[in-house]
C-alpha cells in the first residue's frame, strides 16, 4: 500500500507539473494572440481544420489555438511580403523615372543632330529626315529592350546615311548633265526603256557603284568624326542605362509574382506557423527562427518543377549581383 501511494503521488506531481507547464505556455500564447489578433475570433479564421501543429503525445494546444496560430502565421507572412511590395514599388518607380530621363536625353540628342544635319546638308537632308528620325525610333526600341547590338545599329545608320547622300549627289549631277527635253526624240520613249538591258541588273550595278563611292568617301571622314564620337558615347552610356532600367522593372515584377505565389500557398502559411508558434504545443518556449529555417521555408514555398538552375535559390543571388554591378557600373 505504501508503494502504491508513493507511485500515485509521483504521477500526480508529474501531471500537475505538466499541466503547469501548459498553463504557462498557453498564457504566453494568449498574450501574443491578443497583440496580433485583437478582435479576430477563431470562428472567422479560415485555414486547415486539423494537423496544423502535429505533436507526438499530448499537446498543450487545442483546435482553436492551432487555428489562431495559423491565422497569426498568415498575418506575419502577409506583413513580410508587404515589405517586398514596398521594395517592388520603389524599383518600379525608379525604373520609370530613369527611363523618362533617358528618353529625354534621346530627344535632346535628336534635336541637336537634326540641327547639325540641317545646317550642313540643307534641303536634301530635310527631304529625308524621316530616315534620321527612324534611327531614333530604333534607339528608343533598344532602350526598351526590343532591339540589340547598338554598335551595329549606329554603324548601319551612318553607312546608310552616307549612301543616301552619295546617291542624291549623283542624281543631282545626272539631272544637270542631261540634254534638254526638246532634243529628245519623241520615239525614244522613257530613259529606262531606251537602253538595252536596263532593269534589275542595271539597278544592282548602280547600287554597287554608289556603295563603292560611299566607301571611298568614308575614308575622307565626311561626317567630321561625328559618327565616331557618337558611336563611342552611345556605347558608353546606353547599354548600362538600358540594363539598369530593365533590371529594376523585371525585379519589381518578380517581387510582385513572388508575393502572390507565397501568400496564396497554404503550405507557406503552415510552414511559418510551425516554425514560429507550434513549439508552444510541445511546452517549449518561442525561440527566434534561425536563418536556415527561413531558407528552408522559402525554398519550399517557391519551389517549381525543374532543375536546380531554375530555382529561385539559384537565380536570386545572381540577379542581385547583376543589379549591384549595374548600379556601380563595375
Buried (B, 14 or more C-beta within 10 A) or exposed (E): EEEEEEEEEEEEEEEEEEEEBBEBBBEEBEEBBEEBBEEBEBEEBEBEEEEBBEBEEEBBBEEEBBBBBBBBBBBBBBEBBEEBBEEBEEBBEBBBEBBEEBBEBBEEBBEEBBEBBBEEBEEBBEEBEEEBEEBBEBBBEBBBEEBEEBEEBBEEBBBBBBBBBBBBBBEEEEEEEEEEEEEEEEEEEEEEEEEEEEEEEEEEEEEEEBBEBBEEBBEEEBBEEBBEEBBEEBEEBBBBBBBBBBBBBBBBBBBBEBBEBBBEBEEBBBBBBBBBBBBBBBBEEBEEEEEEBBEEBBEEBBEEEEEEEEBBEEEBEEBEEEBEEBEEEE
